[in-house]
Amino acid sequence: MKSQVQTNTFLKKIVQTCNELQLIQTGQSVLCAVSGGPDSICLFRVCQYLENIYDIQLSVAHIHHGLRGERADHDADFVKNMARAANLPFHFEQVDVFAYQQKYRCSLEEAARDLRYRALTNICKTSGYQLIALGHHADDNAEQLLMNLIRGTGPKGLTGIIPKRSLDKAQNIQLIRPLIYVYRNEIESFLKDMNQKWMIDETNENFTFLRNRVRHHLIPILKSYNPNIKMSLNQLADIQRIDTQWQDTVADTIFLESIIHRDKNQIVLNSHNIKQHHLSVIRSVLRKAVYQFKGNLRRISYTHIQNLSHWLLMSGKTKKMSLPDNLNVKITNNKVTLRRNQIKKSADTFCYQIDGPGKIYVPECNMILQLDLLAENFVLKENYEFSDNHVFFDADVVLFPLIVRNIEAGDRFQPFGMIGHQKVSRFFINQKVSRSKRSQAALLISQNKIVWVIGYRISQAASIVRSTQRVLECRCTFN
C-alpha cells in the first residue's frame, strides 16, 4: 500500500510539472527517447501514464551511438522488446559519433548529443511527431550547473537544463523533459515499486569524465555543507532561467533595431543604439551578434565579450579583435562590424580527442603524445624533470577529455611564468620560432582552454602548485 501511494505521488508530481511548464497539449504526438538506463525507462513508464491524461500518441526511439560495443547492442534489444511488449511504434537509428567528432572538431560528448538530437528530429520529421521527450531530471540539472561553474560560465550557464525548447522551428518540433523536477532517488524508488528492470551504463562510473566526478566526488562534499545542495542548485537554475528569458527578449529587440546591414559575409550594427543601454544588455546583444554570425558560442569566453563591451563604451580609436573560428570584430565610434577572416585553412587542419590516459599519434605533426596519471604520492615538485617535450600538469585542472588540434587565428593563452594572456602567434614571434615550425605546431586543449603549446610552453593556470593533489605527465616525441 505504501509503495502504491508513493507511485501515485510521483506520477502526480510529473503531471503537475507538465501542466505548470506547459510541456504537453492534449492530442499531441510524443517520441520518447529511451536509452535503457533508469532515467529513460522511468520516462517511458511515465509517458505511458501520460497517454491517458493527455490523449497523446506515443512512440519510442533508441539512438545507438556505436561507442560501447556489444553492451550497447543489448541496450537496444532491451528497449525494442519493451516497445513491442507495449505495442508501441519503435524507431532505431545508429550514428557515427567518431566521424562527426573528427569532422566538426568537438568533444565526444558534444558529438553524441548533436547526432542524437539530429536523429530524433529526423524521426519526427519523417513520422510527424511533435514532441521529443528526454529523461533529464533534477540531479542532472544540479550536476550540469556545477559543471558550468567549474568550466567558467555566465548567466546562460546558470539556467541549467531547459525543460522545454524548440529543436526545429519550421516543423514546430519541441523537446520536453517531464522528469526535470524529480530526483534520481525518486526515479529509482518508482522503478523498484513497479518491479521494473533497467540497463546499466558502465561509463557512468568512469571518473575521467567531469560529470561523474561532480556526481560522485563534488556533490557529496557540498552536501556536508548543505544537505539540500541539489535543491538549492535547482532553485538557482529556475530563478536564473526566468531572468535570462526576459533579458534575451530585451536583447533580441535591441539587436534587431541595431542592424544596419546583414549578409552571409558580415553583420554591421549601430553602436550608438547599443551603448545607450545597461551593460548587462550590451553584453547580451554582443553575444547574440556573435551567435547569429558564427552559429554557436564555442570558444567565445567571458573575456572576449567583456573586452568588446568595454571598447564599445569607450570613445576614441578604432578597435579590432580576432575571435576563434576566423571571426573579426571591428568597433568604431558608430559601428560594430562582424566579419569572417579571409584566411585559407591549412590542408593540415586536424582535431583529435583524448578520452583518458594513454598514447595518441597525430599524423599531421608526425607526433606521438603519451599521457599518464601519476601515483598520488608523486606530488613533490623536486620529482619533476621538465623539458619542452616533457611536462607535468595539475590533473584537477587539466581534465579529460582533452583535445589536440592545430593552431588557429586568435588563439590565446597565458604562458607559464607570465602575467596576462598572449596570442600564440605573438608568443612564437617572441620565442623566435620559424614560420615553418609554427605551421606544424599543435595545441593541447582542456575545457576549451589552451594548456600546452606542445613542445614549447605550458599554461600558467595548468601548472602544478603546492596544493596539487594529482599529476598528469605528458610527453611528446617526433618521428
C-alpha positions in Angstrom: 0.0 0.0 0.0 2.8 2.4 0.9 4.6 1.8 -2.4 1.3 2.4 -4.3 0.9 5.8 -2.6 4.5 6.7 -3.4 3.9 5.8 -7.1 0.8 7.8 -7.3 2.5 10.8 -5.6 5.4 10.5 -8.1 3.1 10.5 -11.1 1.0 13.4 -9.8 4.3 15.4 -9.5 5.0 14.7 -13.1 1.6 15.8 -14.3 1.9 19.0 -12.2 5.3 19.7 -13.9 3.7 19.1 -17.4 0.9 21.5 -16.5 3.0 24.2 -14.9 5.6 24.3 -17.7 3.0 23.6 -20.5 5.1 20.7 -21.7 2.3 18.7 -23.4 -1.0 19.7 -25.0 -3.9 17.3 -25.4 -3.7 15.1 -28.5 -0.1 15.8 -29.4 2.3 13.0 -30.6 5.3 12.2 -28.5 8.5 10.5 -29.4 10.0 9.0 -26.2 13.8 8.7 -26.3 14.9 5.6 -24.4 18.5 4.6 -23.9 17.7 1.7 -21.5 19.1 3.4 -18.3 16.9 4.0 -15.3 16.1 7.7 -16.2 14.8 6.9 -19.7 13.0 3.7 -18.6 11.2 5.8 -16.0 10.4 8.3 -18.7 9.0 5.5 -20.8 6.7 4.4 -18.0 5.7 8.0 -17.2 4.8 8.6 -20.9 2.6 5.5 -20.8 0.7 7.1 -17.9 0.5 10.4 -19.7 -1.1 8.7 -22.7 -4.4 8.6 -20.8 -4.0 12.0 -19.1 -3.3 14.0 -22.4 -4.6 11.5 -25.0 -1.2 11.6 -26.6 0.1 9.4 -29.5 3.2 7.7 -28.1 6.2 6.1 -29.8 9.7 5.0 -28.8 13.1 5.8 -30.2 16.6 4.4 -29.4 19.7 6.0 -30.8 22.8 3.7 -30.9 26.0 5.7 -30.6 28.3 2.9 -31.5 30.6 3.6 -28.6 30.1 0.6 -26.2 30.2 -2.5 -28.5 28.0 -5.5 -27.5 26.7 -3.8 -24.4 25.1 -1.1 -26.4 23.6 -3.8 -28.7 22.0 -5.4 -25.6 20.6 -2.0 -24.6 19.0 -1.6 -28.0 17.4 -5.0 -27.8 16.1 -4.3 -24.3 14.4 -1.1 -25.4 13.0 -2.7 -28.6 11.4 -5.5 -26.7 9.8 -3.1 -24.2 8.3 -1.1 -27.0 6.9 -4.2 -28.7 5.5 -5.5 -25.5 3.7 -2.2 -25.1 2.5 -2.4 -28.7 4.1 1.0 -29.5 5.9 2.1 -32.7 9.7 1.7 -32.3 12.4 3.7 -34.2 16.1 2.7 -34.2 18.9 4.8 -35.5 22.7 4.2 -35.4 25.1 7.2 -35.7 28.8 7.5 -36.2 30.0 9.7 -33.3 33.7 9.4 -34.1 33.3 10.5 -37.7 31.2 13.5 -36.6 33.7 14.4 -33.9 36.6 14.5 -36.4 34.6 16.5 -39.0 33.3 19.2 -36.6 36.2 19.2 -34.1 34.2 18.8 -30.9 34.3 16.6 -27.8 32.9 13.1 -27.9 30.0 14.0 -25.6 29.1 17.0 -27.8 29.2 14.9 -30.9 27.0 12.2 -29.4 24.5 14.8 -28.2 24.4 16.6 -31.6 23.9 13.4 -33.5 21.3 12.1 -31.0 19.2 15.3 -31.4 19.6 15.3 -35.2 18.5 11.7 -35.4 15.4 12.3 -33.1 14.5 15.4 -35.1 14.7 13.4 -38.4 12.4 10.7 -37.0 9.9 13.4 -36.0 10.0 14.9 -39.5 9.6 11.6 -41.2 6.8 10.3 -38.9 5.1 13.5 -38.0 5.8 13.6 -34.2 5.5 16.9 -32.5 7.4 16.4 -29.2 10.6 14.6 -28.2 10.6 13.5 -24.5 14.0 13.2 -22.8 14.8 11.7 -19.3 16.9 14.5 -17.7 16.0 15.1 -14.1 16.8 17.4 -11.1 20.1 15.6 -10.3 21.2 16.1 -13.9 20.3 19.8 -13.7 22.3 20.3 -10.5 25.3 18.5 -11.9 25.1 20.5 -15.2 25.0 23.8 -13.3 28.1 22.8 -11.2 30.0 21.7 -14.4 29.2 25.0 -16.0 30.5 26.9 -12.9 33.7 24.8 -12.9 34.4 25.5 -16.6 33.5 29.1 -16.3 30.1 30.4 -17.2 27.8 33.4 -17.4 24.1 33.8 -16.8 23.1 31.3 -19.5 25.2 28.5 -17.9 23.4 29.1 -14.6 20.0 28.3 -16.2 20.9 24.6 -16.2 18.9 22.3 -18.4 15.9 23.9 -20.1 12.6 22.0 -19.5 11.2 22.8 -23.0 12.8 24.2 -26.1 12.4 24.2 -29.9 14.6 21.9 -32.0 13.1 22.8 -35.3 11.0 25.9 -35.6 10.0 25.3 -39.2 8.5 21.9 -38.3 7.4 23.0 -34.8 9.3 20.1 -33.2 9.9 20.7 -29.5 12.0 18.9 -26.9 10.4 18.3 -23.4 11.8 17.0 -20.1 8.9 15.8 -17.9 11.2 14.5 -15.1 13.1 17.8 -14.7 11.7 18.4 -11.1 12.2 14.8 -9.7 15.4 13.4 -8.3 17.3 10.2 -9.0 16.3 8.5 -5.8 12.6 9.2 -6.6 13.1 7.7 -10.0 14.8 4.5 -8.7 12.1 4.1 -6.0 9.4 4.4 -8.6 11.0 1.7 -10.8 11.6 -0.6 -7.9 7.9 -0.2 -6.8 7.0 -1.3 -10.3 9.5 -4.2 -10.4 10.9 -2.6 -13.5 14.3 -3.6 -14.6 16.8 -1.3 -16.4 20.2 -1.5 -18.1 23.5 -0.3 -16.6 25.8 2.0 -18.4 29.3 1.3 -17.1 30.6 4.7 -18.4 28.7 6.3 -15.5 31.5 5.1 -13.2 34.3 6.3 -15.4 35.9 9.2 -13.4 37.8 10.6 -16.4 34.5 12.3 -17.2 33.8 15.5 -15.3 30.2 14.8 -14.8 31.0 11.6 -12.9 33.5 13.3 -10.7 31.0 16.0 -9.9 28.3 13.4 -9.2 30.4 11.0 -7.0 33.0 13.4 -5.5 32.0 17.0 -5.5 28.3 16.8 -4.6 28.9 14.6 -1.6 31.4 17.2 -0.3 28.9 20.1 -0.9 26.2 18.1 0.9 28.3 18.2 4.0 27.9 22.0 3.9 24.3 22.0 2.7 22.3 18.7 2.8 19.9 20.3 0.4 22.5 21.5 -2.1 20.8 19.8 -5.1 17.6 21.5 -4.3 19.3 24.9 -3.9 21.1 24.5 -7.2 17.8 23.7 -8.9 16.2 26.7 -7.4 19.0 28.9 -8.6 18.7 27.5 -12.2 14.9 28.1 -12.1 15.3 31.8 -11.0 18.1 32.4 -13.5 16.2 30.8 -16.3 13.3 33.2 -15.9 15.5 36.2 -15.6 17.6 35.2 -18.6 14.5 34.7 -20.7 13.4 38.3 -20.0 16.9 39.6 -20.7 17.0 37.7 -24.0 13.7 39.2 -25.1 15.1 42.7 -24.5 18.4 41.9 -26.2 16.6 40.4 -29.2 14.7 43.6 -29.7 17.8 45.9 -29.4 19.8 43.6 -31.7 17.2 43.8 -34.5 16.8 47.5 -34.1 20.6 48.0 -34.3 21.2 46.1 -37.6 22.5 48.4 -40.3 23.5 45.7 -42.8 23.5 41.9 -42.7 24.5 39.3 -45.3 26.4 36.0 -45.2 29.7 37.8 -45.0 29.1 40.3 -42.3 26.8 41.9 -39.7 27.0 45.7 -39.2 25.3 47.2 -36.1 24.7 50.7 -34.9 26.9 51.1 -31.9 25.1 54.3 -30.7 21.9 52.3 -30.4 23.5 49.6 -28.4 25.6 51.5 -25.9 22.8 53.6 -24.6 21.6 50.5 -22.7 22.7 48.9 -19.5 26.0 46.9 -19.6 24.1 43.7 -19.0 22.0 44.2 -22.1 25.1 45.4 -24.1 26.9 42.1 -23.4 23.8 40.1 -24.3 23.5 41.9 -27.6 27.1 41.3 -28.5 26.8 37.6 -27.6 23.7 37.4 -29.8 25.6 39.1 -32.7 28.4 36.6 -32.4 26.0 33.7 -32.2 24.0 34.9 -35.2 27.1 35.2 -37.3 29.1 32.2 -36.0 26.2 29.8 -35.5 27.4 29.0 -31.9 29.4 30.4 -29.0 32.0 27.7 -28.8 35.3 29.1 -27.5 33.8 32.5 -27.0 34.8 33.5 -23.5 33.7 36.0 -20.9 36.9 37.9 -21.6 36.0 38.3 -25.3 32.6 39.7 -24.5 33.9 41.9 -21.6 36.6 43.4 -23.9 34.2 44.1 -26.7 31.7 45.8 -24.4 34.5 47.8 -22.8 35.7 49.0 -26.2 32.1 49.8 -27.3 31.6 52.1 -24.3 35.0 53.9 -24.8 35.3 56.8 -27.2 38.4 57.1 -29.2 40.4 54.9 -31.7 39.0 52.1 -33.7 39.4 48.7 -32.1 39.7 45.3 -33.7 39.6 41.8 -32.2 40.2 38.4 -33.7 37.8 35.8 -32.3 38.0 32.0 -32.6 36.9 30.3 -35.9 38.3 33.2 -38.1 35.9 35.8 -36.9 36.9 39.5 -36.8 35.1 42.2 -34.8 35.7 45.9 -35.6 34.4 48.7 -33.3 34.3 52.3 -34.4 32.5 55.3 -32.9 29.3 54.5 -34.8 29.5 50.9 -35.9 30.2 47.3 -34.7 31.2 45.1 -37.7 31.5 41.3 -37.5 33.3 39.8 -40.5 34.9 36.5 -41.2 38.6 36.5 -41.9 39.5 35.6 -45.4 42.1 33.1 -44.4 42.7 29.9 -46.2 42.6 27.0 -43.9 45.7 24.8 -43.9 45.4 21.4 -45.5 46.7 20.0 -42.2 43.8 21.1 -40.2 43.2 18.5 -37.5 41.5 17.8 -34.2 41.7 14.7 -32.0 40.0 13.9 -28.7 41.8 12.1 -25.9 39.3 10.5 -23.5 41.8 9.2 -20.9 45.5 8.4 -20.2 47.3 6.6 -22.9 49.1 7.2 -26.2 47.9 9.0 -29.3 49.5 9.5 -32.7 49.0 12.8 -34.6 50.0 12.2 -38.2 49.8 15.8 -39.3 52.6 16.6 -36.9 54.3 13.2 -37.1 54.0 13.3 -33.3 53.2 10.8 -30.5 51.7 12.0 -27.3 51.9 9.9 -24.1 49.7 10.9 -21.2 49.9 9.2 -17.7 48.3 9.9 -14.4 51.0 9.6 -11.7 50.6 7.9 -8.4 49.1 10.1 -5.7 52.3 10.2 -3.7 54.2 11.6 -6.7 53.4 15.3 -5.9 56.8 16.6 -4.7 58.0 19.2 -7.1 61.6 18.0 -7.0 60.5 14.8 -8.6 59.7 16.6 -11.9 62.1 17.0 -14.7 60.6 19.5 -17.1 61.6 20.0 -20.7 59.9 21.4 -23.8 58.7 17.9 -24.7 58.1 16.5 -21.2 55.7 18.4 -18.9 53.5 17.9 -15.9 50.0 19.3 -15.1 47.7 19.6 -12.2 45.3 16.8 -13.1 42.4 18.5 -11.3 42.8 21.5 -13.7 43.6 19.6 -16.9 40.6 17.4 -17.3 39.7 14.7 -19.8 38.5 14.6 -22.5 41.4 16.6 -23.9 41.7 18.0 -27.5 44.8 18.1 -29.7 44.4 20.4 -32.6 46.2 22.7 -35.0 46.7 26.4 -34.1 44.0 28.9 -35.3 44.0 32.7 -35.8 43.1 34.4 -32.5 44.3 31.5 -30.2 45.4 32.9 -26.8 46.9 31.5 -23.6 48.9 32.5 -20.5 52.4 31.2 -20.9 53.9 29.7 -17.8 55.8 32.4 -15.8 54.0 35.3 -17.4 51.3 37.7 -16.1 48.4 38.1 -18.6 47.4 36.3 -21.8 49.1 36.4 -25.1 48.3 35.4 -28.6 50.0 32.1 -29.6 51.3 33.9 -32.8 52.9 36.6 -30.6 54.4 34.0 -28.3 56.1 32.3 -31.3 57.4 35.7 -32.6 58.9 36.4 -29.1 60.4 33.0 -28.9 61.9 33.4 -32.5 60.1 30.2 -33.7 60.4 30.0 -37.5 57.3 30.1 -39.7 57.8 26.6 -40.9 57.9 25.2 -37.4 54.8 27.3 -36.4 52.8 25.8 -39.2 53.5 22.3 -37.8 52.8 23.1 -34.1 49.8 21.7 -32.1 47.9 22.7 -29.0 46.6 20.6 -26.1 43.2 21.9 -25.0 41.3 21.3 -21.8 37.8 22.7 -21.1 38.2 25.0 -24.2 41.4 26.5 -22.8 45.0 26.0 -24.1 47.1 24.2 -21.5 50.1 23.4 -23.7 51.6 24.8 -26.9 53.1 21.3 -27.4 56.8 21.3 -27.4 57.1 24.9 -26.3 55.3 26.1 -23.2 52.5 25.1 -20.8 49.8 27.4 -19.5 50.3 29.1 -16.1 46.8 28.0 -15.0 47.6 24.4 -15.6 50.9 24.2 -13.8 51.4 22.2 -10.6 51.3 24.2 -7.3 51.7 23.4 -3.6 48.1 22.3 -3.3 48.2 19.9 -6.3 46.8 16.5 -5.4 47.0 14.7 -8.7 49.6 15.0 -11.5 49.2 14.3 -15.2 52.5 13.6 -17.1 52.7 14.4 -20.8 55.5 13.5 -23.2 55.7 14.3 -26.9 58.1 12.6 -29.4 58.5 13.3 -33.1 59.3 10.7 -35.6 
